[in-house]
Amino acid sequence: MLKLEHIRKAFRSGRDIVLALAGIDLALDRGDFITVIGSNGAGKTTLLNIIA
């Protein structure tokens, strides 16, 4: 089982803080199959990098 709770990820962009992920929860059991869908810049790759 893979379980993520309350995942947050922020990046600094110049003087600004960009919140890429906020409050992500995910629970997967062995054999589960999912897709991650979202627009450009939504945080899909960031989420997968955290899982990896």
C-alpha positions, 0 to 999 in steps of 0.5 A: 500500500502507498499512502500520502497524507496532507502533501504540500510542495512549494517553490520559490520563484524570485520573491514569490512562493509558488504552491505546487501541491496543497493538501494532497491525500492518496491511498493506493493498494497493490494492483491499483491502476490510476491516471494523473490528469491536469493542465500544464503546471498543475503539479502532476510531475511534482506529485510523481517525483514525490512518490518516486 
